[in-house]
């Protein structure tokens, strides 16, 4: 977006100059109310005799309009240092001309908010800068929630109106060529730091434009971070590292916001650096640190409803790109069939995530997704595909106290009759609740997975007693 368009979109009320409500000095001169006159009747005393003092917000909008009108529209927006310098210079001049009595704190806050409106994401910027916030939820212009430490909190952040929220949505999606309007009222996008954004607007949303931002840490979480958070134990990660190095096919399952993508990112870090990895996502979020990574992103339809490239087509194309590993950010539909076929045809070590309430539910979801591919296969054939393709399911949950834990690491052992046989290797055992915090322990079940023999063939040796006892 050009600076001129960005400036126009930052004006209170949208393009074109728009005076802020309540702006203007108090009336003076002959027409102004004079003190010391006769007392007024009770009914007359209810009428205000002078305008109410401008609020900080009203003053900000007025100063913002003046700063925007004085900015050079030819400024290069990518040179943010110069843009900020010019905003600060004009702001100081306007404040002096207006003779406003602002404290130093108010002055700094107003300058920051005006700068955010012109070159940032407006009221959302402070929330995006706060590293303790993991999710931002805008429910129309007057209600903004955040997630911190797994708990929801209502903030005092507000937008001017629906148009103000829409301008912020446009500012998010414009750089990546996405669009949102009445004919296409939902959009997925990402911020420059990789944070995932979903927006849905009227007429589908009845509360005004809604924005949901899943924030990503500036630097990806590591194994040590997840151990510190209590998500998993060192022994569990020793086992998972061996599974990735042994090229087992892994699905990470869990509910919304349970941390599936974070865990997939950590598992991906165990892939050796000399392998060719192809990642496929709706909105690129994975932050792999290996040298040889090809990132593919699906494409929504254009304004005529054409040109969509779904994840399923990208999975098929990835098979022609000589991958060592294929990582699909999330399986939601028919791409599950292509993913299973890839796993069964020599592309071992592939990984993906899926929404499910338990490891067993993940297998049921895979069956449903394969049927969504439109290929008429008997249920037993689908289950045989799943049982032979998937080796391990890592199930993650967000508990009631807001903590996220890997609650099951489950081996898929094969078929018995028409049923897929599964066996937990590690589980989370809840022991109680203290001061609202869930107490429990992550422990091995004592069962030795069948694929441990594959570890030994590949020269991967696990510590004695990892599964709860020594053989």
C-alpha positions, 0 to 999 in steps of 0.5 A: 500500500502506498504512503498516500493510500496508507495516510488516507486510510489512517484519517479518522472516518476514512479517506478525506479530511474529517474533523474529530467530534468535539474538536474546536476551542470553547466559545468566547466573546459576546455570545459566550455565557457570562458568569455572575448573572442571575440564577437560572431556573431549575430546568435551565440549569440542566443545559450545559453552559460550555462545551465539555473539555476534549478527551485525550482521544478527541485531541489525538484524532485532531492532531492526527489529522493535522500530522497526516495533512502535513506529511509528504505523500511521496515518502517511501513507506519502506524507509520507516526511520525517515517516516517516523522522524518526519511524523515526530517533527510534525507532531512536535510542531503541531503540539506547540502551535495548538498550545496543548498542555500535555504531560510527557507521558501523554505526549509520548503515548499520543505520538506512539498511537498516531505513528501506529495509525499511519504506518502500523496496525493502529490500536493492535500494535501495542498488543502485538508488541507485548510478548506475553500475549499469544492471541488477539481477538477483535470482536467488532470495534468495541470489544478486543480480547487477548489470550495471556498464559492460556486465559482470556482477558478483555482489554480497554482497546477500542476502534472508532467504528467498523470502517476503522477495523476494515482499514486495519484488515485491508492493511494486513491482507494487501501485502500478500495479495488477499482480499476481503469484501461482501463477495468474499467475506472470510480471509486467512493471512499472516503478518510479516513475523509469521503470525496467523490472521483470520478475518470475517466481516459482515454480513457473515459476522453480526458484530462487525468485522472480526479479526483473530491473530494467533501470534508467533514468538519472534524466535521459535520455541525450542525443546528446552522451552516446552520442557520449561513450560511443562508441555513434555518431559526430557524423556518424551523428547528423547523418544520423539527425537528418535522417532523423527530420526528413524523416519516415522510418520507422525500426526500431531493432534489436538483441539484449537489453540492446544499448541499443535503447530508449535509442537510440529515446529519443534519435532521438525527441528529434529530432522537432519540438516542434509534432507530436503524438506517441503512444507505445505500450509494455508498460511505459512507459519512453520519456522524450520531452521534447516538449510534445505527447506521449500515452503509452499502456500495454498492460494484462495480463488481470485475475484472471479472465483478462479485460480484457487490452488488447494493444499491437496494439489500442492501435496501432489506437486510436492511428490514430483519435487524429490522430497525427503520429508513432506510436512503439511501444516494441517490436514483438513480435507481430501489432502489426507488421502494424498498425504497417506499415499505419500507416506505409504510410497516411500516418503517416510518421516512425513508429518502433519497436524489435525483437529481431534479430541484424542488419538483415537479421534484423530484416526476417525478424522483421517477416515472422514477426510479421506472420504472427503477426497471423493474417492469411493473406497471401502472403509476397511481399505481406508483403515488399512491405509491409515494403519500402514501409513501412520506410526505415531500420534502425538496428542496435545491438549490445553487444560482448564488452567490454560496450560498446554501439555502433550497428554498422549504419545500413542503408537499405531500398531496395525489392524486386528480385524476391522479395528486399528490397534493403538497403544499409549507409550507416554500419558499425562496422569492428572492427580488433582487441582491446587489453587486452580492449577492442574497437578499431574505427571507425564509418565511412560506406560511401561509398554515398549513400542514395536518400532523400537527395533527400527531404532536399533537397525538405524543405530539409534540407542535410547537410554535404558529405562526410558519406557519405565523399566530396564529390559 
